Amino acid sequence: MQDYQSILNDIYNKLSKKEDKGTVASYIPELKHVDRNAFGIHLQVIGDKTYGAGQYAEKFSIQSISKVLTLAKAISIEGHNLWERVDVEPSGNPFNYLSLLEQENGIPRNPLINTGALVIADILVSQLENPKQDFLNFVRQLANDDSINYNEKVAKSEKETGYRNYAGANLLKSFGNLKNDVDEVLDFYFHQCSIEMTCEQLTKTLYVFANKGACMLEKVHLKKSQTKRINAIMLTCGFYDEAGEFAFEVGLPGKSGVGGGIVALLPKEFVISVWSPGLNAKGNSKLGMQALEIFTTKTNLSIF
Ligand SMILES: NC(=O)CC[C@H](N)C(=O)O
């Protein structure tokens, strides 16, 4: 039996003392106010107990972690038709890189880079009656927590400065791979990225991917085959041009966001979230990556 609480405490004690914590994202102005010393980690064992250390109950901006949740909702509606508009290959490039899209005729490499997520957002804008409210309800149901919400200030801040996302959406539109109005799709996208959660809420929300498609209340939201494929995409594409490094160091499917959150999971075993706002050069939480490397090394639990 593993002493998970001691392992999380050790990780917290070791990493919160580190001087080099990376750089807090500032290209979305509202994100730069966050305390760069914050550090939280939370573990949920499937069908069993939870453990936490540090500021695991403090809310932060989930940003690109939301891309897994929109993908889940879109797959549950569209099934495999989705893959006609977005591919499943790692891009080997930053999350906001646009040149590949031009070369590959408007088909984004995968749904976890920005342009791929914009295609998924477009699908949800087409398919949902009240896109922002219906998507938020879906996330709340996965987490079994109605307190989860958008942060309007963060959404507005990104809208005012999201030049690359406007460029990406327009490029998709020029290739006919965006059906709705560019502004409408971006409004949805900026809102999904602005969702705030604590580490604890994040582990609960992602439980569905470690539990064959059923949330903590055992309600089925996704087919087993759909969770299998989403986990595969998280492993190969969840960390952009650092996906290889994450698989090498940590060995779990997972997803990061520029708010400094990372969530990762071992199917049928556990979900773990970590939050440390300082990012490395690839836009992933610097201490978050180190925390998860220590966790899988100490517990000897990874998909490999
Ligand atoms: N990697 C991220 O978390 C990026 C999300 C951010 N909202 C953006 O589009 O730039």
The ligand as a MOL file (V3000), in Angstrom:
LIG
                    3D

  0  0  0     0  0            999 V3000
M  V30 BEGIN CTAB
M  V30 COUNTS 10 9 0 0 0
M  V30 BEGIN ATOM
M  V30 1 N -1.8360 26.6380 -23.9160 0
M  V30 2 C -2.8860 27.3310 -23.4830 0
M  V30 3 O -3.3570 27.1500 -22.3740 0
M  V30 4 C -3.3680 28.4020 -24.4040 0
M  V30 5 C -4.7920 28.8440 -24.1430 0
M  V30 6 C -5.0040 30.3060 -24.4230 0
M  V30 7 N -6.3650 30.6290 -24.1220 0
M  V30 8 C -4.6850 30.6370 -25.8660 0
M  V30 9 O -5.4730 30.4070 -26.7170 0
M  V30 10 O -3.6570 31.1580 -26.1700 0
M  V30 END ATOM
M  V30 BEGIN BOND
M  V30 1 1 1 2
M  V30 2 2 2 3
M  V30 3 1 2 4
M  V30 4 1 4 5
M  V30 5 1 5 6
M  V30 6 1 6 7
M  V30 7 1 6 8
M  V30 8 2 8 9
M  V30 9 1 8 10
M  V30 END BOND
M  V30 END CTAB
M  END
